[in-house]
Amino acid sequence: MFGIFKKRSATPIVVSVLLTLSLWGTNFSEPMQIKDDIPMMPLEQHLMELVELSPLLSTVAAFLLMYLLAGLLISLSGKHFFAPEQIYLPPFVFVLICSAFPIQKCMNGSYIAALCFMAGLFLLLRVYLNKRVFASIFWAAMFLSIASLFSASAIFLLLILPIALPLLCTSMEWRSLAIALCGAALPYLYAFIAFFWGAGDGFILFRRLYECLLASSSWIFENGRMVEWVYLSYLLLLVTLAISMLLRGLLTSRVKVKKIHMLFAWTFFIMLAVMVALPSGSMFLLPLMAVPASVLIANFLTLAKYRGLASFFFFMLIALTYVVQYHAAIFGE
């Protein structure tokens, strides 16, 4: 069944586009306008000013960025850690997850934050290959830090650095963490200077970060339904099964694949904790969480021992995505 996701086949691309158009169709005809009654990080605020005048432009931008991230996943997975015969499965799962929630179908800072996260991942994998190690660490930390200027909760992505560096560096040195710290601090230093010269108070930046992290986002769930939490619970189940399979294969898996999947597992649980525990946690963070989730789930579906059960899990994911999107129409709410 998963043979349609082969590297040189156009079928998964056609299926993916048709599926997402069926999920995004109502949003193109009736685009959603994001509310601006919560604090935003500086770069996110400037971004939203560009799209808030046109809800349709906001929806189109979100759609295109989602597919750009999916394309980067194809490049990342094919180059580093995924079986080439199933190269399109991780981006297919990613697009599926990002298409589930209506609130995610409008432009927001998390899409740009996810792009920065992907750039950081590419650079961290250069560390494993011993290519310009210190420069790669510096730039990876900087991109992860820039992500938090678009989405405040993305600042917790910096927690993956003390996890990733011991995993990926052949010989861990104290200089690696020091360089990572410098890279993470640089965007905030520039932002501090910009606020100091523009507003006379550079510490506005850190007060804004604090406000964004603690701002209640309950308005995002004002039309929320239990089915949304069922969907998130199902994603957690699939990722847990993927990690269980990964742990069982620790002795037989390639070292590189094992380390990268462990890094993705940590990233998923960090973002899930932020999404659930912080007042500012919301479905807006789904693209960030979907990057590691899609890779782990695709790996589980591809390598699961029982192919029939894997197909069942896959079709359940597709079915639940449609249920979340069209819950009101299906159940008359």
JOCORDA-V723192 format. One record per residue. SS is DSSP state (a for helix, b for strand, c for the rest). OMEGA is omega as a letter, one per 30 degrees, with the letter a starting at -180 (999 if undefined). D_LAST is the distance of its C-alpha to the last C-alpha in whole Angstrom. Layout:
BEGIN
[[SS:OMEGA:D_LAST] [SS:OMEGA:D_LAST]]
END
This chain:
BEGIN
[[c:a:35] [a:l:35] [a:l:38] [a:a:36] [a:l:36] [c:a:40] [c:a:41] [c:l:43] [c:l:40] [c:a:38] [a:a:35] [a:l:33] [a:l:33] [a:a:32] [a:a:29] [a:a:28] [a:l:28] [a:a:26] [a:a:24] [a:l:23] [a:l:23] [a:l:20] [a:a:18] [a:a:19] [a:a:19] [a:l:16] [a:l:18] [a:l:21] [a:l:20] [c:a:18] [c:a:19] [c:l:18] [c:l:21] [c:l:21] [c:a:22] [c:a:26] [c:l:26] [c:l:27] [c:l:30] [c:l:31] [c:a:34] [a:a:37] [a:l:36] [a:l:33] [a:l:33] [a:l:35] [a:a:33] [a:l:30] [a:a:32] [a:a:33] [a:a:30] [c:l:28] [c:a:29] [c:l:27] [a:l:24] [a:l:25] [a:l:28] [a:l:26] [a:l:24] [a:l:27] [a:l:29] [a:l:26] [a:a:26] [a:l:30] [a:l:30] [a:l:28] [a:l:30] [a:l:34] [a:l:33] [a:l:32] [a:l:36] [a:l:37] [a:l:36] [a:l:38] [a:a:41] [a:a:41] [a:a:40] [a:a:42] [a:a:45] [a:a:45] [c:a:43] [c:a:41] [c:a:43] [a:a:43] [a:l:42] [a:a:39] [c:a:39] [c:a:35] [a:l:33] [a:l:33] [a:l:32] [a:l:29] [a:l:28] [a:l:28] [a:l:26] [a:a:23] [a:a:22] [a:a:22] [c:a:20] [c:a:17] [c:l:16] [a:a:15] [a:a:17] [a:a:20] [c:l:20] [c:a:22] [c:l:26] [c:a:26] [a:a:29] [a:l:28] [a:l:29] [a:l:33] [a:l:33] [a:l:32] [a:l:35] [a:l:37] [a:l:37] [a:l:37] [a:l:41] [a:l:41] [a:l:41] [a:a:43] [a:l:46] [a:l:46] [a:l:46] [a:l:49] [a:a:51] [a:a:50] [c:a:53] [c:l:55] [c:l:55] [c:a:55] [a:a:54] [a:l:54] [a:l:53] [a:l:50] [a:a:49] [a:a:50] [a:l:48] [a:l:45] [a:a:45] [a:l:45] [a:l:42] [a:l:40] [a:l:41] [a:l:40] [a:a:36] [a:l:36] [a:l:37] [a:l:34] [c:a:31] [a:a:33] [a:l:31] [a:l:33] [a:l:36] [a:l:36] [a:l:37] [a:l:40] [a:a:40] [a:a:40] [a:l:44] [a:l:46] [a:a:44] [a:a:45] [a:l:48] [a:l:50] [a:a:48] [a:a:49] [c:l:52] [c:l:55] [c:a:57] [c:l:55] [c:l:57] [a:l:56] [a:a:57] [a:l:53] [a:l:51] [a:l:53] [a:l:53] [a:l:49] [a:l:49] [a:l:51] [a:l:48] [a:a:45] [a:a:47] [a:l:48] [a:a:45] [a:l:45] [a:l:48] [a:l:48] [a:l:45] [a:l:47] [a:a:50] [a:l:47] [a:a:46] [a:a:49] [a:a:51] [a:a:48] [a:l:47] [c:a:50] [c:a:48] [c:a:47] [c:l:45] [a:a:42] [a:a:41] [a:l:41] [a:l:40] [a:l:37] [a:l:36] [a:a:36] [a:a:34] [a:a:31] [a:a:32] [a:l:31] [c:l:28] [c:l:25] [c:a:22] [a:l:19] [a:l:18] [a:a:17] [a:a:15] [c:l:13] [c:a:10] [c:a:11] [c:a:10] [a:a:12] [a:l:12] [a:l:14] [a:l:17] [a:l:17] [a:l:18] [a:l:20] [a:l:22] [a:l:22] [a:l:24] [a:l:26] [a:a:27] [a:l:28] [a:l:30] [a:l:32] [a:l:33] [a:a:34] [a:l:36] [a:l:38] [a:l:39] [a:a:40] [a:l:42] [a:a:44] [c:a:45] [c:a:47] [c:a:50] [c:a:50] [c:l:47] [c:a:49] [a:a:49] [a:a:48] [a:a:45] [a:a:44] [a:a:45] [a:l:42] [a:l:40] [a:l:41] [a:l:40] [a:l:37] [a:l:36] [a:a:37] [a:l:35] [a:a:32] [a:l:32] [a:a:33] [a:l:30] [a:l:28] [a:l:30] [a:a:29] [a:a:25] [a:a:25] [a:a:28] [c:l:28] [c:a:26] [c:l:26] [c:a:25] [c:l:22] [a:l:20] [a:a:23] [a:a:25] [a:l:24] [a:l:27] [a:a:29] [a:a:28] [a:a:27] [a:l:31] [a:a:33] [a:a:30] [a:l:30] [a:a:34] [a:a:34] [a:l:31] [a:l:33] [a:l:36] [a:a:35] [a:a:33] [a:a:37] [a:a:39] [c:a:37] [c:a:40] [c:a:38] [a:l:36] [a:l:34] [a:l:32] [a:l:32] [a:l:30] [a:l:28] [a:a:27] [a:a:27] [a:l:25] [a:l:22] [a:l:22] [a:a:21] [a:a:19] [a:l:17] [a:l:17] [a:l:15] [a:l:12] [a:a:12] [a:a:12] [c:a:10] [a:a:7] [a:a:4] [a:a:7] [a:a:8] [a:l:6] [c:l:4] [c:999:0]]
END
